[in-house]
């Protein structure tokens, strides 16, 4: 048997739902099943993809999934390919209300995966991230997204501020979410093409990015805690924009 070193291979997706979503495209290279695995839906999906699984001990799946809840299945996938900014813009032009999400330095893969899942739920046309100081698309992000990573376009750019100008040139209004804002997110109209910016867990949105935004909005806090997790905030804001 091959020596499957999980530290060298960062392209494992585990768990039944993420695996099923991965099997719906041509990115799966290999499937590893726990001995005795009998989920007929997944086995049928493997047959359709012309993949023959390798049956292994649970201890190996534990190692490959970093002791995560693999549910008896781990799939090795090709590295996730980023979309281009042009592809996202072209896709958005076909929508009644284009909506793009911009992430200014999200460093926690759990948050990034949750944001991708939320973006899919609210039909976001694409996500734009920075090439530096930002968690990339990796196996943890894919796992947390529960398969949404296969449906949401993500573009990586080297300069966020020049990208914002490109969005403006294409008719987008830029909304930055920041706790220091004076305007509540509930008082906005959100007409036309919208690009929503959310910032990093610790530092928020950078000052220059904030300066280049058209509107700065906040979610008012009425409880004892004065901030929300960035993925939760993103969900609240996207829900408001889509259901204005």
Backbone as CSV, one residue per row, in Angstrom:
resi,resn,N_x,N_y,N_z,CA_x,CA_y,CA_z,C_x,C_y,C_z
1,UNK,0.848,-1.209,0.000,0.000,0.000,0.000,0.870,1.239,0.000
2,UNK,0.396,2.289,-0.635,1.148,3.528,-0.681,1.189,4.175,0.699
3,UNK,2.233,4.978,0.912,2.344,5.723,2.143,1.652,7.065,1.962
4,UNK,0.410,7.206,2.456,-0.368,8.421,2.260,-0.026,9.414,3.363
5,UNK,0.801,10.393,3.061,1.231,11.383,4.038,0.346,12.614,3.928
6,UNK,-0.548,12.824,4.905,-1.501,13.933,4.835,-0.822,15.288,4.918
7,UNK,0.376,15.361,5.460,1.063,16.632,5.553,1.592,17.081,4.198
8,UNK,1.853,16.125,3.320,2.377,16.460,2.004,1.264,16.734,1.007
9,UNK,0.099,16.176,1.262,-1.020,16.344,0.338,-2.108,17.158,1.002
10,UNK,-2.336,18.364,0.529,-3.316,19.248,1.125,-4.628,19.241,0.359
11,UNK,-4.823,18.229,-0.500,-6.005,18.222,-1.352,-6.928,17.057,-1.042
12,UNK,-7.141,16.812,0.239,-8.086,15.803,0.664,-9.385,16.476,1.104
13,UNK,-10.510,15.927,0.651,-11.830,16.343,1.107,-12.455,15.142,1.791
14,UNK,-13.031,15.348,2.957,-13.582,14.205,3.692,-14.987,14.508,4.186
15,UNK,-15.723,13.430,4.486,-17.124,13.560,4.872,-18.021,13.235,3.691
16,UNK,-19.190,12.688,3.939,-20.032,12.159,2.867,-20.611,13.238,1.946
17,UNK,-21.125,14.329,2.501,-21.692,15.370,1.646,-20.616,16.091,0.827
18,UNK,-19.499,16.536,1.439,-18.449,17.148,0.623,-17.911,16.206,-0.453
19,UNK,-17.784,14.914,-0.104,-17.298,13.944,-1.080,-18.280,13.791,-2.235
20,UNK,-19.570,13.754,-1.917,-20.592,13.613,-2.957,-20.572,14.807,-3.903
21,UNK,-20.413,16.002,-3.342,-20.339,17.195,-4.183,-19.091,17.188,-5.056
22,UNK,-17.988,16.709,-4.507,-16.746,16.635,-5.279,-16.867,15.639,-6.420
23,UNK,-17.583,14.551,-6.194,-17.740,13.517,-7.213,-18.602,13.973,-8.383
24,UNK,-19.293,15.092,-8.217,-20.152,15.591,-9.290,-19.366,16.318,-10.375
25,UNK,-18.063,16.519,-10.144,-17.227,17.132,-11.178,-16.044,16.218,-11.471
26,UNK,-15.124,16.679,-12.283,-14.015,15.829,-12.717,-12.720,16.093,-11.959
27,UNK,-12.828,16.629,-10.733,-11.638,16.984,-9.972,-11.122,15.859,-9.069
28,UNK,-11.918,14.821,-8.879,-11.523,13.750,-7.968,-10.495,12.846,-8.625
29,UNK,-9.388,12.639,-7.926,-8.320,11.793,-8.441,-8.374,10.390,-7.847
30,UNK,-8.810,10.278,-6.596,-8.809,8.985,-5.915,-9.808,9.021,-4.770
31,UNK,-10.438,7.871,-4.493,-11.384,7.758,-3.388,-10.890,6.690,-2.417
32,UNK,-10.884,7.030,-1.137,-10.488,6.096,-0.091,-11.688,5.855,0.815
33,UNK,-12.063,4.584,0.969,-13.207,4.216,1.785,-12.777,3.350,2.958
34,UNK,-13.461,3.536,4.069,-13.232,2.664,5.217,-13.763,1.275,4.897
35,UNK,-13.046,0.260,5.311,-13.485,-1.107,5.071,-14.895,-1.313,5.606
36,UNK,-15.773,-1.855,4.776,-17.155,-2.059,5.158,-18.076,-0.911,4.789
37,UNK,-17.557,0.128,4.154,-18.358,1.288,3.749,-19.472,0.835,2.813
38,UNK,-20.710,1.321,3.074,-21.846,0.796,2.297,-22.873,1.854,1.907
39,UNK,-22.463,3.113,1.800,-23.392,4.162,1.392,-23.641,4.031,-0.116
40,UNK,-24.803,3.522,-0.480,-25.096,3.228,-1.881,-25.075,4.465,-2.774
41,UNK,-25.510,5.602,-2.227,-25.535,6.827,-3.028,-24.122,7.229,-3.449
42,UNK,-23.174,7.141,-2.537,-21.791,7.491,-2.854,-21.138,6.444,-3.748
43,UNK,-21.424,5.200,-3.504,-20.865,4.138,-4.331,-21.361,4.270,-5.769
44,UNK,-22.636,4.629,-5.938,-23.191,4.837,-7.273,-22.544,6.050,-7.944
45,UNK,-22.283,7.109,-7.158,-21.634,8.304,-7.698,-20.212,7.985,-8.169
46,UNK,-19.540,7.093,-7.458,-18.188,6.680,-7.866,-18.224,5.897,-9.170
47,UNK,-19.229,5.052,-9.312,-19.365,4.281,-10.541,-19.588,5.205,-11.734
48,UNK,-20.451,6.220,-11.566,-20.728,7.163,-12.640,-19.471,7.944,-13.024
49,UNK,-18.597,8.168,-12.017,-17.355,8.909,-12.268,-16.228,7.986,-12.718
50,UNK,-16.536,6.693,-12.887,-15.538,5.697,-13.297,-14.349,5.657,-12.341
51,UNK,-14.652,5.690,-11.036,-13.606,5.656,-10.013,-13.732,4.372,-9.201
52,UNK,-12.601,3.718,-9.004,-12.570,2.518,-8.182,-11.967,2.876,-6.828
53,UNK,-12.725,2.735,-5.742,-12.214,3.154,-4.437,-11.161,2.199,-3.891
54,UNK,-10.354,2.717,-3.009,-9.392,1.898,-2.281,-9.898,1.767,-0.849
55,UNK,-10.105,0.538,-0.394,-10.613,0.302,0.957,-9.442,0.229,1.936
56,UNK,-9.518,1.067,2.984,-8.407,1.188,3.924,-8.928,1.141,5.354
57,UNK,-7.995,1.054,6.297,-8.365,1.071,7.712,-8.787,2.479,8.131
58,UNK,-9.647,2.548,9.133,-10.129,3.830,9.634,-8.981,4.712,10.134
59,UNK,-7.933,4.076,10.661,-6.793,4.843,11.195,-6.113,5.669,10.104
60,UNK,-6.078,5.151,8.874,-5.468,5.894,7.776,-6.343,7.081,7.387
61,UNK,-7.662,6.867,7.387,-8.565,7.972,7.088,-8.469,9.054,8.165
62,UNK,-8.273,8.634,9.411,-8.081,9.597,10.499,-6.875,10.479,10.219
63,UNK,-5.802,9.860,9.747,-4.584,10.611,9.458,-4.779,11.549,8.280
64,UNK,-5.412,11.058,7.242,-5.618,11.865,6.043,-6.548,13.050,6.301
65,UNK,-7.494,12.887,7.244,-8.463,13.944,7.542,-8.070,14.751,8.770
66,UNK,-6.863,14.543,9.270,-6.392,15.238,10.473,-7.349,14.999,11.634
67,UNK,-7.792,13.750,11.755,-8.705,13.311,12.819,-10.068,14.002,12.750
68,UNK,-10.431,14.450,11.556,-11.743,15.062,11.378,-12.821,14.000,11.226
69,UNK,-14.059,14.408,11.149,-15.185,13.486,11.020,-15.328,13.056,9.562
70,UNK,-14.533,12.073,9.149,-14.500,11.681,7.732,-15.677,10.810,7.318
71,UNK,-16.401,10.229,8.278,-17.592,9.410,7.995,-17.286,8.245,7.047
72,UNK,-16.037,7.787,7.081,-15.677,6.611,6.305,-15.246,6.875,4.886
73,UNK,-15.079,8.152,4.492,-14.688,8.455,3.115,-13.779,9.678,3.053
74,UNK,-12.707,9.551,2.265,-11.803,10.662,1.970,-11.543,10.634,0.470
75,UNK,-11.643,11.778,-0.179,-11.350,11.834,-1.612,-10.172,12.773,-1.847
76,UNK,-9.319,12.362,-2.742,-8.195,13.207,-3.143,-8.611,13.962,-4.394
77,UNK,-8.525,15.283,-4.327,-8.978,16.104,-5.445,-7.829,16.920,-6.017
78,UNK,-7.976,17.311,-7.271,-7.005,18.202,-7.890,-7.106,19.567,-7.223
79,UNK,-6.027,20.337,-7.209,-6.071,21.673,-6.605,-7.193,22.507,-7.200
80,UNK,-7.882,23.234,-6.335,-8.995,24.056,-6.808,-8.475,25.199,-7.665
81,UNK,-9.099,25.396,-8.812,-8.671,26.444,-9.728,-9.436,27.742,-9.461
82,UNK,-8.699,28.835,-9.424,-9.322,30.139,-9.243,-9.927,30.612,-10.556
83,UNK,-10.991,31.381,-10.449,-11.545,32.062,-11.615,-10.798,33.376,-11.794
84,UNK,-10.988,34.014,-12.925,-10.401,35.334,-13.136,-11.448,36.390,-12.788
85,UNK,-10.983,37.596,-12.529,-11.903,38.698,-12.267,-12.818,38.921,-13.471
86,UNK,-12.272,38.768,-14.661,-13.059,38.932,-15.882,-14.201,37.926,-15.943
87,UNK,-13.924,36.682,-15.565,-14.967,35.645,-15.572,-16.102,35.996,-14.619
88,UNK,-15.750,36.506,-13.441,-16.773,36.877,-12.471,-17.607,38.042,-12.981
89,UNK,-16.952,39.025,-13.582,-17.675,40.178,-14.114,-18.602,39.770,-15.254
90,UNK,-18.134,38.896,-16.131,-18.966,38.435,-17.241,-20.175,37.664,-16.734
91,UNK,-19.962,36.851,-15.714,-21.061,36.086,-15.127,-22.079,37.013,-14.477
92,UNK,-21.596,38.056,-13.806,-22.486,38.972,-13.093,-23.377,39.767,-14.044
93,UNK,-22.913,39.995,-15.264,-23.677,40.790,-16.225,-24.970,40.101,-16.654
94,UNK,-25.047,38.805,-16.418,-26.244,38.060,-16.795,-27.295,38.041,-15.691
95,UNK,-27.008,38.697,-14.575,-27.914,38.687,-13.437,-28.727,39.978,-13.344
96,UNK,-29.914,39.873,-12.752,-30.769,41.047,-12.559,-30.111,42.015,-11.597
97,UNK,-29.619,41.500,-10.476,-28.874,42.330,-9.532,-27.534,41.662,-9.237
98,UNK,-26.489,42.079,-9.929,-25.165,41.495,-9.683,-24.717,41.731,-8.245
99,UNK,-24.079,40.727,-7.663,-23.595,40.826,-6.287,-22.262,40.096,-6.176
100,UNK,-21.240,40.841,-5.810,-19.897,40.291,-5.645,-19.441,40.529,-4.209
101,UNK,-18.751,39.567,-3.646,-18.240,39.658,-2.279,-16.726,39.837,-2.329
102,UNK,-16.216,40.814,-1.599,-14.777,41.088,-1.550,-14.281,40.831,-0.129
103,UNK,-13.258,39.995,0.013,-12.710,39.673,1.329,-11.357,40.355,1.502
104,UNK,-11.249,41.187,2.521,-10.013,41.915,2.779,-9.225,41.234,3.901
105,UNK,-8.611,40.105,3.557,-7.695,39.467,4.494,-8.306,38.503,5.489
106,UNK,-9.203,37.614,5.034,-9.745,36.573,5.915,-8.664,35.507,6.106
107,UNK,-8.273,35.250,7.354,-7.144,34.357,7.625,-7.552,33.009,8.202
108,UNK,-8.778,32.877,8.660,-9.252,31.629,9.265,-9.958,30.789,8.197
109,UNK,-9.460,29.598,7.890,-10.108,28.765,6.865,-11.537,28.366,7.225
110,UNK,-11.822,28.264,8.525,-13.193,27.958,8.944,-14.136,29.076,8.524
111,UNK,-13.702,30.310,8.738,-14.525,31.460,8.335,-14.673,31.529,6.820
112,UNK,-13.576,31.313,6.112,-13.617,31.382,4.648,-14.566,30.329,4.089
113,UNK,-14.476,29.116,4.601,-15.370,28.054,4.138,-16.826,28.366,4.413
114,UNK,-17.097,28.916,5.610,-18.471,29.283,5.962,-18.978,30.411,5.071
115,UNK,-18.099,31.354,4.732,-18.485,32.464,3.859,-18.815,31.954,2.460
116,UNK,-18.037,31.021,1.950,-18.323,30.450,0.629,-19.682,29.758,0.628
117,UNK,-19.960,29.041,1.697,-21.254,28.359,1.807,-22.399,29.372,1.808
118,UNK,-22.227,30.457,2.550,-23.241,31.509,2.601,-23.385,32.207,1.248
119,UNK,-22.250,32.436,0.590,-22.275,33.083,-0.725,-23.081,32.251,-1.721
120,UNK,-22.940,30.944,-1.663,-23.719,30.073,-2.544,-25.206,30.169,-2.206
121,UNK,-25.528,30.218,-0.910,-26.929,30.272,-0.477,-27.636,31.524,-0.989
122,UNK,-26.887,32.623,-1.126,-27.490,33.881,-1.556,-27.091,34.260,-2.989
123,UNK,-26.672,33.278,-3.764,-26.402,33.455,-5.199,-25.435,34.604,-5.487
124,UNK,-24.348,34.648,-4.731,-23.294,35.628,-5.000,-22.595,35.237,-6.298
125,UNK,-22.322,36.219,-7.146,-21.737,35.935,-8.455,-20.258,35.565,-8.387
126,UNK,-19.595,35.940,-7.323,-18.191,35.591,-7.175,-17.596,36.230,-5.937
127,UNK,-16.497,35.663,-5.493,-15.760,36.188,-4.340,-14.378,36.616,-4.811
128,UNK,-13.936,37.773,-4.349,-12.602,38.277,-4.678,-11.762,38.296,-3.408
129,UNK,-10.578,37.698,-3.482,-9.674,37.681,-2.332,-8.308,38.220,-2.739
130,UNK,-7.510,38.573,-1.728,-6.156,39.044,-1.975,-5.205,37.857,-2.105
131,UNK,-4.123,38.058,-2.831,-3.138,36.994,-2.981,-2.220,36.900,-1.770
132,UNK,-2.236,37.920,-0.905,-1.417,37.912,0.309,-2.292,38.164,1.532
133,UNK,-1.826,37.658,2.672,-2.541,37.858,3.941,-3.994,37.409,3.854
134,UNK,-4.196,36.292,3.197,-5.531,35.725,3.018,-5.397,34.213,2.907
135,UNK,-6.217,33.477,3.633,-6.171,32.026,3.523,-6.592,31.626,2.105
136,UNK,-5.848,30.726,1.450,-6.203,30.312,0.086,-7.290,29.243,0.100
137,UNK,-7.698,28.834,-1.065,-8.620,27.709,-1.172,-7.846,26.437,-0.855
138,UNK,-8.183,25.789,0.245,-7.496,24.557,0.625,-8.504,23.528,1.122
139,UNK,-8.009,22.398,1.609,-8.899,21.297,1.960,-9.809,21.651,3.136
140,UNK,-9.325,22.462,4.088,-10.164,22.854,5.225,-11.290,23.757,4.752
141,UNK,-10.966,24.711,3.906,-11.987,25.600,3.341,-13.026,24.782,2.588
142,UNK,-12.570,23.836,1.790,-13.487,22.987,1.021,-14.397,22.186,1.938
143,UNK,-13.846,21.639,3.012,-14.628,20.840,3.949,-15.714,21.678,4.612
144,UNK,-15.334,22.847,5.118,-16.294,23.696,5.826,-17.376,24.212,4.880
145,UNK,-17.031,24.412,3.614,-18.024,24.912,2.653,-19.077,23.860,2.313
146,UNK,-18.863,22.623,2.737,-19.763,21.485,2.467,-20.133,21.372,0.990
147,UNK,-19.138,21.593,0.134,-19.348,21.418,-1.300,-19.644,22.691,-2.055
148,UNK,-19.941,23.791,-1.363,-20.266,25.053,-2.043,-19.082,25.595,-2.831
149,UNK,-17.888,25.185,-2.475,-16.681,25.620,-3.179,-16.726,25.238,-4.657
150,UNK,-17.526,24.218,-4.989,-17.649,23.776,-6.374,-18.567,24.679,-7.200
151,UNK,-19.307,25.556,-6.534,-20.310,26.355,-7.236,-20.067,27.864,-7.180
152,UNK,-19.160,28.298,-6.321,-18.899,29.727,-6.156,-17.547,30.075,-6.790
153,UNK,-17.554,31.029,-7.704,-16.308,31.479,-8.340,-15.494,32.303,-7.348
154,UNK,-14.188,32.030,-7.289,-13.284,32.798,-6.429,-12.113,33.291,-7.268
155,UNK,-11.901,34.598,-7.247,-10.778,35.197,-7.972,-9.761,35.735,-6.976
156,UNK,-8.499,35.530,-7.284,-7.405,36.019,-6.441,-6.724,37.186,-7.160
157,UNK,-6.607,38.330,-6.487,-6.021,39.519,-7.113,-4.848,40.022,-6.276
158,UNK,-3.906,40.694,-6.928,-2.721,41.191,-6.232,-2.950,42.563,-5.603
159,UNK,-3.887,43.336,-6.157,-4.127,44.680,-5.648,-5.633,44.899,-5.498
160,UNK,-6.071,44.954,-4.253,-7.504,45.067,-3.995,-8.051,46.428,-4.399
161,UNK,-7.265,47.464,-4.220,-7.751,48.808,-4.528,-7.933,49.034,-6.032
162,UNK,-7.019,48.538,-6.823,-7.202,48.660,-8.274,-8.374,47.807,-8.736
163,UNK,-8.609,46.698,-8.037,-9.762,45.852,-8.356,-11.067,46.573,-8.059
164,UNK,-11.094,47.327,-6.954,-12.297,48.101,-6.634,-12.584,49.121,-7.731
165,UNK,-11.537,49.719,-8.276,-11.734,50.670,-9.372,-12.299,49.973,-10.601
166,UNK,-11.814,48.767,-10.862,-12.349,47.987,-11.983,-13.827,47.691,-11.777
167,UNK,-14.200,47.361,-10.546,-15.606,47.106,-10.246,-16.437,48.368,-10.470
168,UNK,-15.923,49.508,-10.030,-16.638,50.769,-10.231,-16.805,51.067,-11.724
169,UNK,-15.746,50.809,-12.486,-15.801,51.041,-13.936,-16.846,50.159,-14.608
170,UNK,-17.184,49.058,-13.943,-18.195,48.142,-14.475,-19.564,48.344,-13.822
171,UNK,-19.731,49.486,-13.167,-21.044,49.853,-12.658,-21.387,49.403,-11.256
172,UNK,-20.411,48.911,-10.498,-20.685,48.427,-9.141,-20.593,49.551,-8.114
173,UNK,-21.510,49.508,-7.144,-21.416,50.339,-5.960,-20.697,49.537,-4.881
174,UNK,-19.739,50.169,-4.206,-18.909,49.467,-3.227,-19.392,49.759,-1.814
175,UNK,-19.781,48.712,-1.095,-20.214,48.825,0.296,-19.180,48.139,1.200
176,UNK,-18.654,48.878,2.177,-17.700,48.313,3.128,-18.385,48.160,4.483
177,UNK,-18.254,46.996,5.093,-18.867,46.736,6.395,-17.837,46.944,7.501
178,UNK,-18.127,47.893,8.391,-17.180,48.198,9.466,-17.944,48.680,10.698
179,UNK,-17.512,48.212,11.864,-18.203,48.548,13.102,-18.171,50.020,13.458
180,UNK,-17.244,50.779,12.883,-17.126,52.205,13.189,-18.032,53.074,12.317
181,UNK,-18.727,52.465,11.384,-19.577,53.233,10.464,-20.716,53.935,11.200
182,UNK,-21.218,55.003,10.608,-22.341,55.741,11.175,-23.673,55.212,10.655
183,UNK,-23.668,54.692,9.436,-24.909,54.244,8.804,-25.189,52.761,9.078
184,UNK,-26.428,52.448,9.410,-26.835,51.062,9.603,-27.061,50.378,8.256
185,UNK,-26.740,49.119,8.186,-26.952,48.347,6.956,-28.428,48.282,6.590
186,UNK,-29.312,48.457,7.550,-30.748,48.337,7.311,-31.329,49.544,6.576
187,UNK,-30.612,50.653,6.550,-31.135,51.890,5.963,-30.713,52.102,4.511
188,UNK,-30.028,51.107,3.929,-29.544,51.234,2.558,-30.540,50.637,1.567
189,UNK,-30.519,51.159,0.340,-31.430,50.666,-0.693,-30.873,49.480,-1.479
190,UNK,-29.546,49.437,-1.645,-28.867,48.362,-2.377,-29.417,48.189,-3.791
191,UNK,-29.547,49.293,-4.479,-29.991,49.237,-5.872,-28.795,49.085,-6.803
192,UNK,-29.000,48.373,-7.896,-27.936,48.207,-8.876,-26.957,47.109,-8.509
193,UNK,-25.805,47.134,-9.170,-24.766,46.133,-8.934,-24.028,46.464,-7.634
194,UNK,-23.876,45.454,-6.772,-23.301,45.670,-5.445,-22.047,44.827,-5.252
195,UNK,-21.007,45.459,-4.694,-19.829,44.730,-4.224,-19.724,44.985,-2.724
196,UNK,-19.824,43.943,-1.931,-19.762,44.043,-0.477,-18.379,43.626,0.010
197,UNK,-17.748,44.480,0.828,-16.435,44.174,1.381,-16.569,43.837,2.857
198,UNK,-15.981,42.719,3.272,-15.863,42.397,4.694,-14.381,42.216,5.008
199,UNK,-13.997,42.610,6.234,-12.582,42.626,6.585,-12.133,41.452,7.423
200,UNK,-10.857,41.450,7.729,-10.239,40.357,8.467,-10.760,40.277,9.895
201,UNK,-10.548,39.115,10.509,-11.063,38.850,11.835,-10.491,39.800,12.885
202,UNK,-9.219,40.172,12.731,-8.580,41.002,13.744,-8.502,42.475,13.400
203,UNK,-8.209,42.776,12.133,-7.936,44.160,11.744,-9.046,44.827,10.939
204,UNK,-10.027,44.084,10.515,-11.087,44.663,9.726,-10.616,45.062,8.337
205,UNK,-11.271,46.032,7.750,-10.943,46.504,6.404,-9.820,47.532,6.478
206,UNK,-8.867,47.442,5.587,-7.737,48.370,5.590,-8.216,49.792,5.285
207,UNK,-7.533,50.810,5.820,-7.965,52.205,5.639,-8.101,52.625,4.175
208,UNK,-7.172,52.213,3.318,-7.239,52.618,1.918,-8.430,51.980,1.208
209,UNK,-8.690,50.724,1.504,-9.860,50.056,0.921,-11.138,50.747,1.386
210,UNK,-11.167,51.118,2.664,-12.323,51.835,3.198,-12.507,53.159,2.463
211,UNK,-11.400,53.863,2.228,-11.449,55.155,1.548,-11.992,55.024,0.130
212,UNK,-11.692,53.919,-0.506,-12.122,53.709,-1.889,-13.532,53.129,-2.005
213,UNK,-14.218,52.989,-0.890,-15.593,52.472,-0.893,-16.581,53.613,-1.051
214,UNK,-17.739,53.313,-1.618,-18.786,54.329,-1.796,-19.614,54.517,-0.530
215,UNK,-19.858,53.425,0.179,-20.659,53.469,1.404,-19.973,52.637,2.481
216,UNK,-20.077,53.096,3.732,-19.563,52.335,4.866,-20.743,52.068,5.788
217,UNK,-20.994,50.801,6.057,-22.174,50.412,6.823,-21.781,49.534,8.009
218,UNK,-22.697,49.442,8.968,-22.449,48.595,10.135,-23.708,47.842,10.518
219,UNK,-23.518,46.788,11.290,-24.628,46.056,11.892,-24.734,46.542,13.341
220,UNK,-25.787,47.258,13.701,-25.893,47.768,15.067,-25.933,46.641,16.095
221,UNK,-25.221,46.827,17.197,-25.184,45.841,18.272,-26.029,46.324,19.445
222,UNK,-26.897,45.486,19.976,-27.727,45.869,21.116,-27.494,44.987,22.338
223,UNK,-26.635,43.974,22.188,-26.365,43.079,23.307,-25.100,43.460,24.059
224,UNK,-24.548,42.523,24.770,-23.350,42.761,25.576,-22.064,42.600,24.780
225,UNK,-22.121,41.865,23.669,-20.936,41.665,22.829,-21.001,42.655,21.672
226,UNK,-19.891,43.362,21.434,-19.939,44.451,20.442,-19.420,44.059,19.069
227,UNK,-19.287,42.763,18.801,-18.843,42.341,17.476,-19.385,40.951,17.160
228,UNK,-19.419,40.633,15.861,-19.871,39.329,15.403,-18.759,38.633,14.632
229,UNK,-18.808,37.328,14.590,-17.909,36.578,13.733,-18.111,37.034,12.298
230,UNK,-17.016,37.128,11.520,-17.095,37.688,10.165,-18.004,36.873,9.256
231,UNK,-18.052,35.564,9.429,-18.932,34.761,8.576,-20.399,34.996,8.922
232,UNK,-20.683,35.220,10.212,-22.051,35.533,10.637,-22.465,36.896,10.087
233,UNK,-21.573,37.887,10.216,-21.854,39.226,9.699,-22.119,39.188,8.194
234,UNK,-21.304,38.416,7.490,-21.473,38.303,6.041,-22.848,37.743,5.693
235,UNK,-23.291,36.745,6.434,-24.602,36.157,6.188,-25.729,37.159,6.406
236,UNK,-25.630,37.954,7.469,-26.653,38.959,7.761,-26.725,39.984,6.631
237,UNK,-25.565,40.465,6.206,-25.513,41.503,5.176,-25.988,40.988,3.821
238,UNK,-25.562,39.793,3.436,-25.990,39.239,2.150,-27.491,38.977,2.140
239,UNK,-28.020,38.536,3.269,-29.457,38.295,3.347,-30.232,39.598,3.154
240,UNK,-29.743,40.671,3.759,-30.397,41.967,3.619,-30.343,42.466,2.174
241,UNK,-29.184,42.335,1.538,-29.029,42.805,0.155,-29.940,42.029,-0.784
242,UNK,-30.012,40.728,-0.603,-30.828,39.904,-1.493,-32.334,40.023,-1.206
243,UNK,-32.692,40.413,0.014,-34.106,40.464,0.379,-34.544,41.858,0.775
244,UNK,-33.969,42.852,0.143,-34.281,44.262,0.457,-35.742,44.598,0.139
